[in-house]
Amino acid sequence: MVVTVEFVGALRHAAGTDKVRVNCQRVISIRELIKEVTAKAPKLKLNIPKPQLEDRGINTLILVNSKEISVLNGLETKLKDGDEVVFVPVVHGG
């Protein structure tokens, strides 16, 4: 199973690329995908902090096939072959 992961904005710099293909031996969730991509690109851990892994906060918008994961099954959304996941940083000002 292959999932395409795209990084937008500052996440692109942290990942060192704008897009990667992740080969999975089994069905995985968004939570598991985050752990896998942050293991391969440790700088992403600074941009997708641990609370994001435990409970999706407001640090990163995550889309699966153009749908925000909050309308799916959140971090437990299961991915299938050919899915496209996009990580978009949320910028706050004040």
Buried (B, 14 or more C-beta within 10 A) or exposed (E): BEBEBBBBEBBBEBBEEEEBEBEBEEEBBBBBBBBBBBEEBEEBBEBBBEEBBEEBEEBBBBBBEEEBBEEBEBBEBEBEEEBBBBBBBEEEEE
